[in-house]
Structures are given as C-alpha cells and as structure tokens.
Amino acid sequence: MKVSLISLGCPKNQVAAEQMLAALAAAGHEITPDPAEAEAVVVNTCAFIEDAKQEAIDTLLEAAQLKGGRLKTLLCAGCLAQLYGGEVMAELPEVDGVVGVGSCERIAEALEAAARGERPVYLDPNDAPVQESARLVCTGPAWAYLLIAEGCDNRCSYCLIPSIRGPFRSRPMAAIVEEAKSLAAQGYKELILVAQDLTHYGADFKDGTCLAALLRELCAVDGLEWLRLHYLYPHELNDELIEVIASEPKIVKYLDIPIQHINDDILRKMNRRDRGADIRALLKSSASASPAWCCAPASSPACPARGRRSLRSSANSCAKRRSSAPACSPSRRRRAPPPPKCRTRTRTPPGSARSW
C-alpha cells in the first residue's frame, strides 16, 4: 500500500513520525511524500494547545477530501488520538482509525485493520518504557533529532503533556549512545537532544544516571561534531551540567531555558518548581561559566492573573543577561475540553505540516 504521513507539532512528534515511517516500510508499504498519490494517509497530530488541536482537525479534514480518489484509508495518530481516543472517529467519521502515542510501533497493524474495514483504536499505556524503534530520519542530510526521554513529571498548571504522554521515562544511556553512533555512521554531524524535560534525564533510574554523564558519552562518539540541547528546565540545570556544557567543545553554547516567569506568585500559580531567586542565580552562574554563551530564556507574558509589574520584572531579569535572546510566547489554557465538535475546513497554513 502506498502511504503518506503528515506530521504536526514538536520535534518529539517528528521522532515518532520517523519511527512510524520505518515500521510502515518494514511491513512492506511504499512511502510517498505526496498525500494525493497515497492510498492511505496518517496524520501524526499535536494537541498541546487549542490552536494545535484545530490544526490537527483541519489537516485531517483536508486529507479526507482526497477520499473518493486513490485515498481509501485515513488514520489519526499522536497526541489528539491519545487525548480523545475513539471519540475522534465519532466526531470525524472520515477518520478510519486511531493510534495513540504509546502505539506508534503498531501503525502498520492499525493501517491493515482499517483497510479491512475495521475501525481500530490503539491506545496502549503511555507509561511503558520508551520503545527502542528503528527510524526513517527525515530532517536532512547533516542533522537529526535524538530523543532521550518521554513524558513529564512537572505537572505545570497550564500544560497537558503529562496527561497525553504520561510520566517521565528515560531511555537507557547505552541505547541512546548506540543510536548516536548509528546516526554518526550514516553521516549525521549534528544531533539535537530532545525530551519534554531534558535536564531530568536519568532521575527515574535512581542510580546516579544524569544528563551530564550522558553528554560526556555522546561527546566521545566519533563523527559527531555538534550536540545541541533543547529545553533545559532551570530547576535541574546544576553546576555539574553547566561545567560539562562549557568544557565540551562539541556542545553548542546555547541554553534554551523555559523560565516562563520570574515573579514568585505567578510561578506558584503555574505550579513551577523554581522561584525567581533560583532563576536569577542560574543566569548569573551560566554567565560566569562562559560569557560568550547565548542564553535564550522563553517566557509566557500573557499568563492569566499577571500584571505589568510582574511582566516588567521578567523582562528586566532577561535583559541583565546581556548575551541572552529572550523568547516570549502568549500563554493559553491547556486543560482538556470535551472533544472539539468542529467541522470547519480552514486550510492548514502552508509550511506548518510536514509530509512524507
């Protein structure tokens, strides 16, 4: 069967898409980047915020318009599938099957069941150990994502990720290093480490495994030239980790830190673990380790219940770190509503979806 996959959302979702593509190819299906040529389309969805859910629905409906031609089967995979399960098909009857985030390795099985006229709903537990699955890397010839953990334990008040992707689970260090060696042997020079909470890596093993130790192992992999770290939570960005980042030449000197805010009242409302004093101390220690670092603290200035004074305090703290490039994004409530009863066919913005 000729299959096209459209992936929405974050880098972690892209890794899942690459694993599904490898599973489909291993099952004998032909992969096409053009949904118009496909007999089956898989949409790997995001559901982090309302806009992401709307984009997922729009993309599913847009793909469904190809039915009646070559397209016979449409599957919804990923976060929207995990959040709403079979209700996706009740609201969008064009969808023929649902595959949650814990069931990526069963995508070929789901596709074949849907092709037989069944309506599969695969929602395996989202708290199982991270699957070690083959990938069909689609990022380009020189760089790739490297997933080191799944899920999240932080339970921020505005975030759905723990409900969708489950508790934090680290991949074994040996498996990560082995994948890095494989990617390097294929010619990938830069690996971007991704997880929902990168700095929490290894804490669930309770044996001393940590991100600093993993980075030392990865820096020893022959053929790799750059390691880039995405999403370093401030409350576990400690002196040992800062020292490793500063001293290892392969690690890009760029800190992507989701500080969210500097005001303690707002941080408590967000259910964040850190406080303003901790964040200021972190920015100061990172500057001491290497003044040339680029520190990009991300914040959400539109969080409900905050005022101009709290917003100004965050902006001032970022400005004091002279080499930083603070990134701000509007806050949105991320509690799960009932399944969206949406039949609009607003076109997905060009470039927002990746298809293979």
Backbone hydrogen bonds, N-H to C=O, Kabsch-Sander energy under -0.5 kcal/mol:
donor,donor_aa,acceptor,acceptor_aa,energy
3,V,1,M,-0.6
3,V,30,E,-3.6
4,S,40,A,-2.3
6,I,42,V,-3.0
7,S,5,L,-0.5
7,S,354,R,-3.9
8,L,44,N,-2.7
14,Q,10,C,-1.5
15,V,11,P,-2.1
16,A,12,K,-1.8
17,A,13,N,-2.3
18,E,14,Q,-2.5
19,Q,15,V,-2.0
20,M,16,A,-2.3
21,L,17,A,-2.5
22,A,18,E,-1.8
23,A,19,Q,-2.1
24,L,20,M,-2.6
25,A,21,L,-2.5
26,A,22,A,-2.4
27,A,23,A,-1.4
28,G,25,A,-1.5
29,H,24,L,-2.3
30,E,1,M,-1.9
32,T,3,V,-2.7
37,E,34,D,-1.8
38,A,35,P,-1.2
39,E,2,K,-2.6
40,A,2,K,-1.6
41,V,73,T,-2.3
42,V,4,S,-2.5
43,V,75,L,-2.5
44,N,6,I,-3.2
44,N,42,V,-0.6
45,T,43,V,-0.9
45,T,77,A,-3.0
53,K,49,I,-2.0
54,Q,50,E,-2.5
55,E,51,D,-2.3
56,A,52,A,-2.2
57,I,53,K,-2.4
58,D,54,Q,-2.8
59,T,55,E,-2.5
60,L,56,A,-2.3
61,L,57,I,-2.5
62,E,58,D,-2.5
63,A,59,T,-2.4
64,A,60,L,-2.2
65,Q,61,L,-1.0
65,Q,62,E,-0.5
66,L,63,A,-2.0
67,K,64,A,-1.8
68,G,71,L,-1.0
69,G,66,L,-1.5
71,L,66,L,-0.8
72,K,39,E,-2.8
73,T,39,E,-1.7
75,L,41,V,-2.6
76,C,97,G,-2.6
77,A,43,V,-2.9
77,A,75,L,-0.6
78,G,99,V,-1.4
79,C,45,T,-2.0
82,Q,78,G,-2.2
83,L,79,C,-2.5
84,Y,80,L,-2.1
85,G,81,A,-2.5
87,E,84,Y,-1.9
88,V,85,G,-1.9
89,M,86,G,-0.6
90,A,86,G,-1.3
91,E,87,E,-2.1
92,L,88,V,-2.5
95,V,92,L,-2.3
96,D,74,L,-3.3
97,G,74,L,-0.8
98,V,120,P,-2.6
99,V,76,C,-2.5
100,G,122,Y,-3.3
103,S,100,G,-1.7
104,C,101,V,-0.6
106,R,103,S,-2.2
107,I,104,C,-1.6
110,A,106,R,-2.5
111,L,107,I,-2.4
112,E,108,A,-2.4
113,A,109,E,-2.0
114,A,110,A,-2.5
115,A,111,L,-2.2
116,R,112,E,-1.0
117,G,114,A,-1.7
118,E,113,A,-2.1
122,Y,98,V,-3.0
123,L,121,V,-0.7
128,A,125,P,-0.6
133,S,131,Q,-1.1
136,L,18,E,-1.6
137,V,135,R,-0.7
144,A,190,E,-1.9
146,L,192,I,-2.6
148,I,194,V,-2.2
149,A,194,V,-0.7
150,E,169,R,-2.5
152,C,166,G,-2.2
157,S,270,M,-2.5
159,C,156,C,-1.6
163,S,160,L,-0.8
164,I,160,L,-1.9
165,R,161,I,-3.4
166,G,161,I,-0.5
166,G,162,P,-1.1
169,R,150,E,-3.0
171,R,148,I,-2.6
176,I,172,P,-1.9
177,V,173,M,-2.6
178,E,174,A,-2.2
179,E,175,A,-2.1
180,A,176,I,-2.5
181,K,177,V,-2.3
182,S,178,E,-2.1
183,L,179,E,-2.7
184,A,180,A,-2.5
185,A,181,K,-2.3
186,Q,182,S,-1.2
187,G,184,A,-1.5
188,Y,183,L,-2.3
189,K,142,A,-2.2
190,E,142,A,-2.1
191,L,226,W,-2.0
192,I,144,A,-2.4
193,L,191,L,-0.7
193,L,228,R,-2.7
194,V,146,L,-2.1
198,L,231,Y,-1.4
200,H,197,D,-1.3
201,Y,198,L,-1.6
203,A,200,H,-2.1
205,F,202,G,-1.3
206,K,202,G,-0.8
206,K,203,A,-0.6
214,L,210,C,-1.9
215,L,211,L,-2.7
216,R,212,A,-1.8
217,E,213,A,-1.7
218,L,214,L,-2.5
219,C,215,L,-2.5
220,A,216,R,-0.7
220,A,217,E,-0.8
221,V,218,L,-1.7
224,L,221,V,-1.2
225,E,189,K,-2.8
226,W,189,K,-2.1
227,L,250,K,-2.5
228,R,191,L,-2.4
230,H,193,L,-1.7
230,H,228,R,-0.5
232,L,256,D,-3.0
233,Y,231,Y,-0.8
236,E,233,Y,-1.1
237,L,234,P,-1.2
238,N,236,E,-1.5
242,I,238,N,-2.4
243,E,239,D,-2.4
244,V,240,E,-2.0
245,I,241,L,-2.4
246,A,242,I,-2.3
247,S,243,E,-2.1
248,E,244,V,-2.2
251,I,248,E,-1.3
252,V,227,L,-2.9
252,V,250,K,-0.5
254,Y,252,V,-2.3
255,L,294,C,-2.6
256,D,229,L,-0.5
256,D,254,Y,-0.6
257,I,255,L,-0.9
257,I,296,A,-1.3
259,I,257,I,-1.7
260,Q,298,A,-2.7
261,H,259,I,-3.4
267,L,263,N,-2.5
268,R,264,D,-2.3
269,K,265,D,-2.1
270,M,266,I,-2.1
271,N,268,R,-1.1
272,R,267,L,-2.7
279,I,275,R,-2.0
280,R,276,G,-2.5
281,A,277,A,-2.2
282,L,278,D,-2.1
283,L,279,I,-2.5
284,K,280,R,-2.0
285,S,281,A,-2.6
286,S,282,L,-2.5
287,A,283,L,-1.6
288,S,284,K,-1.9
289,A,285,S,-2.0
290,S,286,S,-1.7
293,W,290,S,-1.9
294,C,253,K,-2.2
295,C,293,W,-0.6
296,A,255,L,-3.4
296,A,294,C,-0.6
298,A,257,I,-2.7
298,A,296,A,-0.5
299,S,327,A,-2.5
300,S,260,Q,-1.7
303,C,300,S,-1.3
306,R,303,C,-1.3
311,L,307,G,-2.1
312,R,308,R,-2.7
313,S,309,R,-1.9
314,S,310,S,-1.5
315,A,311,L,-2.2
316,N,312,R,-2.6
317,S,313,S,-1.8
318,C,314,S,-2.1
319,A,315,A,-2.2
320,K,316,N,-1.6
321,R,317,S,-0.6
321,R,318,C,-1.0
322,R,320,K,-1.3
324,S,321,R,-2.3
325,A,295,C,-1.8
327,A,297,P,-1.5
329,S,299,S,-2.6
342,C,340,P,-1.7
343,R,341,K,-0.5
352,S,349,P,-2.0
354,R,7,S,-2.3
356,W,5,L,-2.7
